[in-house]
Amino acid sequence: MIAVSDLGKSFGPQTLFEGVSIQFNPGNRYGLVGANGSGKSTFLRMLIGDELPSEGTINLPKRLKLGVLQQDHYRYEQMPILEVAMMGNHDVWEAMVEKDRLLADADKEFDADRYAELEDLILRHDGYTLEARAGEILEGLGIPTEVHRNPMSTLSGGFKLRVLLAQVLASEPDALLLDEPTNHLDILSIRWLERFMTESFKGLAVVISHDHRFLDNICTHIVDVDYETILLYPGNYTAFITAKGTNRDRKEAEIEKREAEIAKHKEFIDRFKAKATKARQAQSKVKMMEKIVIERLPQTSRRYPTFKFKQGRPSGRQVLEVEGISKSYGDKQVLNGVSLQVQRGDRLAIIGPNGIGKSTLLKIAMGEVEADTGTINWGYETHRGYFSQDHSEVEKGSKQSVEAWLWQYVPTEVIGFVRGNLGMVLFSGDDVKKGVGSLSGGESARLVFCKLSVTKPNVLILDEPTNHLDLEAIEALVEGLKAYDGTLIFVSHDRWFVSQLANRILEISPRGINDFPGTYEEYLERLGDDHLDADAVLRMRREQKKKAAAAAKGTGGAPAVDDKQRQKQLKDLTKKRDEITAAVEKAESRINAINELFCDPTFFDRTAAGEVKKLENEQKTLSGRVEELMAEWEAIEGQISELG
C-alpha cells in the first residue's frame, strides 16, 4: 500500500496540485491521466522518490519493492539481451553470476560456504526459473528467442526500451510505476502487456498512458490530475470520463443554484431596503447572503485543439494502386509482393508488428523510399497530405518561426488566417514566434496537422499520428478525421484510434497480407485472434463454451442441465450479480466521497485527528470489501457465461 496525504507540488507561482490524499492498494491498477504539463510525471516521480513534494507526505512500506521503467539503455550495450532482462531481479542475478564464477575458479580455490549461501538465496527466490521467465517476457514484447543471446547494441532504440520494460516485469516487484510503457510497442506487444498485467501481475500498478484501449483493458481505477488537484475514480477510463463529467456538472449546477439564491435575495434587498416595514427583512436577507459560500472551481488544465480537415476537391474513384511491392534492407526483407488498391472514401488502417514494413510501405507510396520491385500509381487528381512519424518536414534546429513555417504553405493568405489556424491547434500569443526546431514532439505534430488543414489534400497519409499526442489531442484528432471528406490511409498501433476511424483493415504479418473490408471490431470478430483485443477474446471464449456445450449435448457426453433448471440458475445468479454490483457501487461511492473530503484543502484543519483516522480506516475497509466483491462478481459472471 502507498498512502499519499495532503500532498502538494508547486514550481514558483505555479501550483500543479495541492491537498492530495489518495491510498494505492495492492491488486489494483491505477491509470494516471491528465494534460501534458499538468503534473502526471511529476507525481509519479514523487511516488518513486525522485522528486520531493512541496507539502504533504508519501508513505511506502519499508520492504516495498518498486518496479520502475528506466530510460538509460546505453549502459547495457555490450550485455546479452536476456541477461539485461534477468538483471531486473538483481539479487538473484548477482547470486547466479557469482555462483558461476565460483564454479569456474573451483580448480584453484572453492569457497563452499559462500557457494551454499548463494545456492540458498537462488532457491528461496525461485532463481532457476528466472531465465525462463525473462525469456517469456522478452518473447511477449516481440523480441524472439533467437536474438536473446545477442548484445543490446544490435537492437534499435525502441527495442532496447522493450528490454528495459522486460527487466522491470521480470523483477517481480510489489508495485509497478510505469510512465508510458506502451510507447514503442506494437499492437501485439501491447495486448501481451495487457494480459501480463491483468492475469500474471498481482501487485499494485500506477501507469501513465495515452492509449485509451490500454487504460480501459487494464485499469481498476483512474487517477486524474486536473483542476490543481488529483482525484481517484473507480473503474476504467471510459467509466472515468462519464463520472468526471457528472461530477463537474453537479458542482456547476450547485454554484448556479447558489448564485440564483443570492440574486433572489439581492433583488428583495434592492426592492425593499428603503421601506421601513421591510427593513428588518432586508437586513436578514443580507445576513443570509453573507452565509452563502460559493466554491471557486479551478480551471481545467486540459486543452483540446481543433483539427479541421477538408479536401480542396475530390480525387478520381481509384486513389492508389500498389502492385508487387517488395523491399529489403540488407538480408532482412520487410515487404514481399504487396499489392492493393485504394478507392476514394476508403479509411484504410495498416496494422501489424513493428519492423514488418508498415511505415516503409507508406514511404514507398510517397516516393521517399525506392522499392526493390513493384510499382506505385496514384489516381487522377490525387493531392496527398503526408504526416511522417518523425515529423521530418519540421526541420530540427531551425529558427524559422511557427508562424512563418505555416505561412509558406499558404502565401496568398493574410496573417490573420495563419494565426487563426494556429490558435485552433493551441499556438497563441508568443507561441507563434517559437522556432520550429525547438518544438516538442506534441507541438510539432499539432503544427503538421495544421499544415494539412490549410493545404486541403484529398488523400491523407498518416504514419503513427498519435505517438506524441496527449489523450485530449488524440480525441480531437479523431473528431477532425471523422469529419474529413477525403480518403484516409494510416498506420497506427492505437487500437481505439483504429476502431474509431477505419472502414478497412490491412494487417501485414510474417504470414503475409490480410486485407479485410470492414471495421476494426468486425475484423476482430472474424479473426477470433486473442492477441489483439480483450473484447474479442471474451467473445471468442463464450462462443467456444457454447460450441463445447452443444457438442457434449449432441454426442452423449455428460447429461446437460435441463432448460428449466438452467433458467432458474441463471435467474438466481443474475440476481446475486446485481446485488453485488449494487454493493460495489455503494462502497465505491462512499470511497469517492471520502476522497473528496480528503481533497478539500481545509478538511484537515477543521477536522479532529480521530475523525480523520476513522475515515481512513473506513476507506481501507471498504477498499478491501470492494476487492472481495469483485472477485465474487467475476466468479458469478463466469458461471452465467457458461450457462448462457
Helices and strands as residue ranges (DSSP letters): E 2-11, E 14-24, E 29-34, H 40-48, E 55-59, E 66-68, G 73-76, H 81-86, H 90-104, H 112-124, G 127-129, H 130-140, G 145-147, G 152-154, H 157-170, E 175-179, H 187-195, I 196-200, E 204-208, H 212-218, E 221-226, E 229-234, H 237-272, G 276-278, H 279-291, E 318-329, E 332-343, E 347-351, H 358-365, E 373-378, E 384-387, H 402-407, H 415-424, G 429-433, G 436-438, H 441-455, E 459-463, H 471-482, E 487-491, H 495-501, E 504-509, E 512-516, H 520-527, H 534-554, H 563-599, H 603-606, H 609-643
